[in-house]
Amino acid sequence: MDPGSALIFLASCYHGGGDNSTRDEVRRVHGLFFARGNLSTEENQFLAVPRSVALGMSEKMLSLLGYKKPTSVLGVVDNDDPAVDLRGVLDRANA
């Protein structure tokens, strides 16, 4: 694709974006997603659980709450599993 081009596709399309492996360039991606209200969670557990409590939880509990990289490409922080450095992730998010 030419620089400045856009690609629009339905969520039913299989795709893979991959890493931005360039050294000194930024690849911007804007995602727009819709979910029916009855398919969304009622409470955001990432904001409902205090930082101090989350940092004291077991790996199993953090995994159940979603502080992990799933088998898909979604749920990453800085292209990595958030559980690898949860304290750093929370520090950066609250800076």
Steps between C-alpha positions, in 0.01 A plus 500: 500500500610855440583723797183668624276222370227348714363148517148445627370149564232319696588319821400173332807529276804296605800729519838546666665835555830389647762702683622839391860389448628828357776674694407867473146508362159495662215297359171646617198275529157629588255230599128561525304218657136464594346258747135465586425624849392156617836354388711748698609449858302690760806600701856570386706278730821680404366818660292331773793316660736742678861494376632394842259205508579390143875499571443266796293243310618158388594438137190281464267777625668761277459264206130453579454878518660543157847628594659265247559469131241265353576263215396768251680826420265702722559601860866597470670803658794641305482184287558273800311299759388744775569234764874512421532841672162581654647753745667686212184487290291645783765763579504618139120496479468713814786741425 
